[in-house]
Amino acid sequence: MENRQPLTPALRPLNDTDVTTWELPEGALARFGHGLRLDVEFSNDAAYLAVSTTIGFWLYDTNTLAPRALWGTERGMMNVATFSHDSRWIATGDQDGILKVWDTQNGQCVAKTDWGGTEERNVIFHARFSPDDQYLAASGLGHSAIYAWREEQIVPISSFKIENTKSNDYRKEGTANDRYFPIAFSTNSNIFAYVSSPETVTLSDIKNGEDITQLTGHTAPLHTLLFSPCGQYLASASLGATVQVWDIQDESLAMHPKTYQGERVRLAYTPDETLRVADIYSDKVVIWDASQHNMLDTFNTIGNTDNYARFSSDGSKFAITCKNRKIQIWHEGDSTTRSFFSGYGGVPYSVAFMQDNKTLIGGNWGGTGKLFWDINRREVERILPPSDKRSSLGGCMTLSPDDQLLAIDTGGNDIQIWNIESEVLVTELTGHEKDIYSLTFSPTSEYLVSGGTRDELYVWDITRWRKQHTLIGHTSSIEAIAFHPDGKRFVTSSRDGTALLWNVETGEQISPLPLPETLEDASKYRGEPQEIERVINGGNLQYKKYQHMQSIVFSPCGNWIAGGLGNWTGDALINEIRLWDTETLETHMIFLQPHGCIRPWALAFSPCGKYLASGAWWKWGLDKAPIHLWDMSTGENIYTFWGHASDVQDVAFSPDGKHLASGSYDGTVLLWAMEPFIN
């Protein structure tokens, strides 16, 4: 088996470089962003790097650093993607507890198995092929399993479960968290090592499924296990960056615990049995020969280090992700490292189009900044703030009606106002005591309204850049703000479950929006008949106290206010879009959500006012989170887009109504074509 020649995966043509068009869902024109990274791993020959993300897994050529394939987008949420030793297969484990095997020769999934269970109980953290590629193992919270692997078939061999495990038991105060329940195969593929308690490793005989022995000695939860090439030794690492090595033949310590000074460590054995340790700090990595206690190399990272890092199987290369969205690769014997962008990361909590219909802004959270995408060229044309002014930004932003100014929250309690064309910071507004949740310019460009995580709600005079009004009425965080087209009134929604209408000039409250428990007129409900009947019969009243609107919008004509209602409870039975008459504040219509749709908290009217788009959160059991398109005249759901792997945070129509943009917790913005679905 040692002489097997690695195979070459089926990759995209070298001239196919527009990754924004790769593996798009039906109805989408482009995808901006590569998804949030969840792991990295080299192929056995280190020719390729698999990057697991929230939208699938990417393959990068480590020689050119170019992306060559994107697979697994049907669901995404890949925690791990690991190569077989001959590179013919890739095993992935996702956050739904699905273990899959992919044929690298065609990019197709050829086998899968479902761990079952719900939520955190079946998330897969690690997946490993045995050295002979005959077995496949996976592990998650309190669960490790071995499978006999043949093409199109994953047959269970052994399962190891630890009852009543709690994730807090596998963390350590004062240390950086890492993935728990590591697993490893011995070199001859006969022994399987797994974690049977936070600080205990159990060795099991693969052939008969019986435990051989238990190895102890760590004083913190384990996150790494690795057999030496000769199979005699097992190296391990625990939280707190402590490394030790067992001689498994006599069950003794071959190397006593050594604690490194960084935040976490990664391990690799070289072919000559040398144990290498990457000691990872916030801004650098130190490579050690652990056997001789010699420092081999050190390099500064191009940004603060992120959680994901890996040696190649022979220890000659090391890849690490950085929080500036780059991946950096170290090569043995090379004093310089190489790096590349794995897409613009961060969660786009907000999206907005400029009036030219060509520029889409993604309001990413974190240090990425607000990205201005040219939707025709599918390229980033500018980023605000500039890199030297960027830190950990919040997700809120709002564009002035004349497209000259962009207001953003700083991730703290201040608001920055940037001139878009000159990229100059115009002013910084202070006054909030806590984080800012919502920002909106008035249509007349006279005011800016900001809402905070408490009950802070302010009106700012933007001609003089000073606070005009402090509004009192809500008792919890301000989730959304929307102006009437006349610029004189605006509405706010809060986590306290209320929505209030205000006069912007006086700062006085006009009226709360009424939220009756159940409408007497059943004709005002739209949705599935059984859902309407359930609501009319009071089937959701016990959840009303948890209900709130995280999105609220005015129609372009100003006649209607739409609010998306949902709750944080597991059952989430309050999921509706309510439409109020702006003048009477009476409920005009209620769109009950289709089965499986929860928290419709992203809303946008089309410019013509005939349609309403609503983005929902992902729910357990779905492959994607839905975006519904509603006909306002009938309340009918005329189309549903399925594209995002996680919660839809915001939606926006282009001014000409031809495009819809959606930002998601999966770290991407999708651009949808509207012309096939609306007039």
NORQUIWO-V21636 format. One line per field, one symbol per residue. phi: phi as a letter, one per 20 degrees, with the letter a starting at -180 (. if undefined). burial: b if it has 16 or more other ideal C-beta (glycine too) atoms within 10 Angstrom, else e. A space follows every 10 residues. Layout:
phi=???
burial=???
This chain:
phi=.fefegeeff dfgfeedeff dflefgneea cdodnefcac beffemfcce decfdqcedd efeemefcac cnfgcmlefb cceffemfcc dccdfendec cdeffbmefd abbdfmnclf fcfedcbbef gemecccbbb fmbcbdcedc gmbcdfdbcc ddflfcfffd ccfncffbfe lfcbdffeme cddbedbgcc dddceffdme feacdcpfdb gecbcbefgf nedcebccgn mdcbcdeffd ldfebfgcee efeacccbde gemeedceed efcbcdedef fdldeeabbe eeaffdfdba fffemecbdb edfemeddce dgndfdddbb fdneeneefb cbeeffmddd ddefeoefne edeeffelcf eaccfggfde beeeeeabdf gemeccdcee nccdcdddef feldffaced qfecgedbbb fffemeccdc cdfedfbcdd eefdlbfebd edredbfeeb cbefgfmecb ccccffndcc dceffemefe afefcffbff effeecqfgf fffffgenfc ffdgfefbde bbbefgfnec ddcedbbeff fleecbdddd ffeemefeac efffgndclf dccbefgfne ccdcddefcg oefceecedd effdmeeeac ecbeebgeeb cbefgemecc dcdcffncdd ddeegfdce
burial=eeeeebeebe bbeeeeeebb ebbbeebbbb bbbbbbbbbb bbbbbbbbbb bbbbbbbbbb bbeeeebbbb bbbebbbbbb bbbbbbbbbb bbbbbbbbbb bbbbeebeee bebebeeeee ebbbbbbbbb bbbbbbbbbb bbbbbbbebe eeebeebbeb ebeebeeebb bbeebbebbb bbbbbbbebb bbbbbbebbe bbbbebeeee eeeebebbeb bbbbbbbbbe bbbbbbbbbb bbbbbbebee eeebbebbeb ebbbbbbbbb eeebbbbbbb beeebbbbeb beeeebbebe bebebbbbbb bbbbbbbbbb bbbbbbbbbb beeeeebebb ebbbbbbbbb bbbbeeeebb bbbbbbbbbb bbbebeebee ebbbbeeeeb eebbbbbbbb eebebbbbbb bebebbbbeb eeeeeeeebe ebeebbbbbb bbbeebbbbb bbbbbbbbbb ebeeeeebbe bebbeebbbb bbbbeebbbb bbbbbebbbb bbebeeeeee eebebeeeee eeebbbbeee bbeebeeeeb eebeeebbbb bbbbbeebbb bbbbbbbeee ebbbbbbbbb ebeebebbbb bbbeeebbbb bbbbbbeebb bbbbbbbbbe ebebbbbbbb ebeebebebe bebbbbbbbb bbbbeebebb bbbbbbbbbb bbebeeebe
